[in-house]
């Protein structure tokens, strides 16, 4: 197999629609539209939004609604979910929602599916009314969803039935890697928050891939955190926002996205610092100037042989966030 180069790899965007400290979800949606318009011009391949609930700093809970909003504000880029947490929903509802999106925006909608709740147990109960579903039920849910799109279920998804809506399986372990391989579907691994399992999961997916009506060969995308700026020093300053977010999650106290700070030692203990810095030093978290980011991306391509990368940039200031993606776009050029 010919080794991939940077020019072979499409780059995409993962947006959590962050709610900024001192701001509102309304402004978050405006920021997402502004970001989407810019990254489309920068040449990014797709724009995915992630389902989370009961998180004060994430506004993308009604994921399919926001996908429609972003698709309506753009014209060529693919827009989709990274992902919809299928156990939180009836498969028919997702088939109808994404059938509606694909009807409104033909050939532009992706449906990425995850099996985690994307929230805490109490919120999962509020969403589902029961926690009786097991991990083992997820393959059956995916199959039910596929049946609605294929028109082979006893109930008709209108719109949705007969539409070709790409289904991706998302994961941070080997479970979805193996299921994607068995079903011959594209696979996206959450290496931006589960870096240690990345290569093993990708190998599991590729080694067990079964060709399907969807794809003849495996297609794997990895997640990468990128904080890019004109200098390494500026990027490290911007990255303190993401570090504060990691700290708040570790403490079990999620909060709105915080502005960068000068001295991180003022906000964490030595033990917390070690944990956050370990995450920040992951090869799937790149912080720095254009040259630093390019070098890191090239190393990831060599290590993972990924077919595509999806980039998460938790940056407080919108202009700096757009500039970070612009720098990555310049690397693509």
C-alpha positions in Angstrom: 0.0 0.0 0.0 1.3 3.4 -0.9 2.0 5.6 2.1 -0.4 8.5 2.5 0.8 12.1 2.4 -0.7 15.2 3.9 -2.2 16.2 0.5 -4.2 12.9 0.5 -6.0 13.6 3.7 -9.3 15.5 3.8 -9.6 17.6 7.0 -12.9 18.2 8.7 -14.3 20.2 11.7 -15.9 19.0 15.0 -17.9 21.7 16.7 -19.3 21.4 20.2 -21.1 24.8 19.8 -19.2 26.0 23.0 -21.1 28.4 25.3 -18.5 31.0 26.4 -18.3 32.3 29.9 -20.2 35.6 29.9 -22.2 34.6 26.8 -25.3 32.6 25.8 -26.3 29.6 23.6 -27.8 32.1 21.2 -24.4 33.6 20.6 -22.9 30.1 20.4 -25.1 29.4 17.4 -24.1 32.6 15.7 -20.5 31.7 16.3 -21.0 28.3 14.8 -22.5 29.8 11.7 -19.6 32.2 11.4 -17.1 29.4 11.9 -18.9 27.1 9.4 -18.9 29.8 6.7 -15.2 30.4 7.1 -14.0 26.8 7.2 -16.1 26.1 4.1 -14.0 28.8 2.4 -10.8 27.3 3.9 -11.5 24.0 2.1 -12.6 21.7 5.0 -14.5 18.6 3.9 -17.3 18.2 6.5 -18.6 20.0 9.6 -19.9 17.7 12.4 -21.7 18.6 15.6 -21.8 16.4 18.7 -24.7 15.5 21.0 -24.2 16.3 24.7 -26.7 17.0 27.4 -26.7 18.7 30.8 -23.5 20.5 29.9 -23.5 24.3 30.5 -20.6 24.8 28.1 -22.0 22.8 25.1 -25.1 24.0 23.1 -25.4 21.2 20.5 -27.9 19.1 22.5 -30.6 19.3 19.7 -28.0 18.1 17.2 -30.2 17.5 14.2 -31.8 21.0 14.5 -28.4 22.6 14.6 -27.2 20.5 11.7 -30.0 22.0 9.6 -29.1 25.5 10.8 -25.5 25.1 9.7 -26.3 23.4 6.4 -28.7 26.3 5.6 -25.9 28.8 6.2 -23.4 26.9 4.0 -23.5 25.6 0.4 -21.0 22.9 -0.4 -19.5 21.4 2.8 -21.0 18.2 4.2 -22.7 18.7 7.6 -23.5 16.0 10.1 -23.4 14.5 13.5 -20.3 13.5 15.3 -22.3 12.0 16.7 -25.9 11.3 17.5 -26.0 9.1 20.6 -28.5 6.5 19.3 -29.4 4.9 22.6 -31.0 8.3 23.6 -33.5 8.1 20.8 -36.0 5.9 19.0 -34.3 4.8 15.7 -37.5 5.9 13.8 -37.1 9.5 15.1 -33.5 9.7 13.9 -34.5 8.2 10.5 -37.1 10.8 10.1 -35.0 13.7 11.3 -32.0 12.8 9.1 -34.4 11.9 6.2 -35.7 15.5 6.5 -32.2 17.0 6.6 -31.1 14.9 3.6 -34.2 16.0 1.7 -33.6 19.6 2.4 -29.9 19.4 1.7 -29.3 16.5 -0.8 -25.9 14.8 -0.8 -24.7 16.9 2.1 -25.8 15.1 5.3 -23.8 12.6 7.4 -25.2 10.5 10.2 -22.5 9.6 12.7 -23.7 7.3 15.5 -22.4 6.8 19.0 -23.5 4.3 21.7 -22.6 6.3 24.8 -25.2 8.6 26.4 -23.2 11.7 26.1 -24.2 12.7 29.6 -24.7 11.5 33.2 -27.0 8.7 34.4 -29.7 11.0 35.7 -29.9 12.9 32.4 -29.8 9.7 30.4 -32.8 8.6 32.4 -34.6 11.9 31.6 -33.9 11.3 27.9 -34.8 7.6 27.7 -37.1 7.1 30.7 -35.3 3.8 31.3 -31.7 2.6 31.6 -32.5 -1.0 30.7 -30.8 -0.8 27.4 -27.5 -2.6 27.2 -24.4 -2.0 25.1 -25.3 -5.2 23.2 -28.5 -3.5 22.0 -26.6 -0.9 19.9 -26.0 -3.2 16.9 -29.8 -3.9 16.8 -30.6 -0.2 17.0 -28.2 0.5 14.1 -29.8 -2.3 12.0 -33.3 -1.0 12.8 -32.2 2.5 11.6 -30.7 1.0 8.4 -34.0 -0.9 7.8 -36.0 2.4 7.9 -33.7 4.0 5.3 -33.9 0.8 3.2 -37.6 0.6 3.4 -37.5 -3.0 4.8 -39.0 -2.1 8.2 -42.7 -2.6 8.9 -43.0 1.2 9.6 -42.2 3.8 7.0 -39.8 6.7 7.7 -41.2 9.6 5.7 -39.0 11.3 4.7 -36.0 9.0 5.0 -37.0 5.8 3.3 -35.0 5.2 0.1 -32.5 8.0 0.8 -28.7 7.4 0.7 -27.6 8.9 4.0 -24.0 7.9 4.9 -23.9 6.2 8.3 -20.7 6.3 10.3 -20.0 4.5 13.6 -18.1 6.5 16.2 -16.2 5.1 19.1 -13.4 5.3 21.7 -12.8 1.6 22.1 -12.8 -1.6 20.0 -16.6 -2.2 20.1 -17.6 0.2 17.4 -14.4 -0.5 15.4 -15.4 -4.1 15.2 -19.1 -3.4 14.4 -18.1 -0.9 11.7 -15.9 -3.6 10.2 -18.6 -6.2 10.3 -21.1 -3.9 8.6 -18.7 -2.4 6.1 -19.3 1.1 7.3 -16.9 4.1 7.7 -15.5 4.5 11.2 -14.4 7.5 13.2 -12.3 7.1 16.3 -12.3 9.6 19.1 -8.6 9.8 19.4 -8.9 13.4 20.6 -10.0 12.2 24.0 -9.0 8.5 23.9 -5.6 8.6 22.3 -4.1 5.5 23.8 -6.6 3.1 22.1 -6.3 4.7 18.6 -3.9 2.5 16.7 -5.3 -0.7 18.2 -8.9 0.2 17.3 -7.9 1.2 13.7 -6.1 -2.1 13.2 -9.1 -4.0 14.6 -11.3 -2.2 12.1 -9.1 -2.7 9.1 -8.2 -6.3 9.8 -11.8 -7.3 10.2 -13.4 -5.1 7.5 -16.1 -6.8 5.4 -16.9 -5.1 2.0 -20.5 -4.0 1.8 -23.0 -2.2 -0.5 -21.7 1.0 1.1 -17.9 0.5 0.8 -15.4 -1.9 -0.7 -12.5 -0.8 1.5 -12.2 0.5 5.1 -12.3 4.2 5.6 -11.1 5.6 9.0 -11.2 9.1 10.4 -9.5 10.2 13.6 -10.2 13.1 15.9 -7.4 15.6 16.7 -7.4 18.6 19.0 -5.7 21.6 17.4 -4.9 25.0 18.9 -3.0 26.9 16.2 -1.8 30.4 16.2 0.8 32.6 14.6 3.3 31.7 17.3 3.8 28.8 19.6 3.6 31.1 22.6 0.2 32.5 21.5 -1.1 29.0 20.9 0.0 27.8 24.3 -1.8 30.7 25.9 -5.0 29.9 23.9 -4.7 26.3 25.0 -5.3 27.2 28.6 -9.0 27.3 27.8 -9.0 23.7 26.8 -6.9 22.8 29.9 -9.5 24.5 32.1 -12.3 22.6 30.4 -10.5 19.3 31.0 -10.0 20.2 34.6 -13.6 21.1 35.1 -14.7 17.7 33.7 -12.2 15.8 35.9 -13.6 17.6 38.9 -17.2 16.7 37.9 -18.0 20.3 37.6 -18.5 21.1 33.9 -18.7 24.8 33.2 -18.9 27.3 30.3 -15.8 27.7 28.1 -13.4 29.9 30.0 -11.1 32.6 28.6 -7.4 31.8 28.6 -5.4 32.6 31.7 -1.8 33.6 32.3 -0.9 31.3 35.2 -2.5 27.8 35.2 -0.8 26.9 38.5 -3.4 29.2 40.2 -6.3 26.9 39.2 -5.1 23.4 39.8 -3.3 21.1 42.3 -0.1 19.3 41.3 -1.9 16.1 40.8 -4.5 17.8 38.6 -1.8 19.5 36.7 -0.1 16.2 35.9 -3.3 14.7 34.6 -4.2 17.7 32.4 -0.7 18.0 31.0 -0.6 14.3 30.2 -3.7 14.9 28.0 -2.2 18.1 26.5 1.0 16.2 25.6 -0.9 13.6 23.6 0.2 13.3 20.0 -3.5 13.8 19.2 -3.5 17.3 20.8 -1.4 19.7 18.7 -0.6 23.2 20.0 1.5 25.7 18.2 2.4 27.6 15.1 1.8 26.5 11.5 5.1 24.7 11.4 4.5 22.9 14.7 1.0 21.8 13.6 2.1 20.6 10.2 4.8 18.5 11.7 2.4 17.0 14.2 -0.2 16.2 11.6 2.4 14.5 9.3 3.5 12.3 12.2 -0.1 11.3 12.9 -0.7 10.4 9.2 2.4 8.2 9.3 1.4 6.5 12.5 -2.3 5.9 11.9 -2.6 6.0 8.1 -5.9 7.7 8.7 -8.1 8.4 5.6 -9.4 11.7 7.1 -8.9 13.8 10.2 -11.6 15.8 12.1 -10.4 18.7 14.2 -11.7 20.0 17.5 -10.5 23.5 18.5 -11.8 24.6 21.9 -10.7 28.3 21.7 -12.5 31.0 23.6 -12.2 33.9 21.2 -14.1 33.4 18.0 -11.6 35.3 15.8 -8.7 33.2 17.3 -10.7 30.0 16.7 -11.3 30.9 13.1 -7.7 31.8 12.7 -6.7 28.4 14.1 -8.7 26.7 11.4 -7.4 29.1 8.8 -3.8 28.1 9.7 -4.7 24.5 9.2 -6.3 25.4 5.9 -3.1 27.1 4.8 -1.3 23.8 5.6 -3.8 22.0 3.4 -3.0 24.4 0.5 
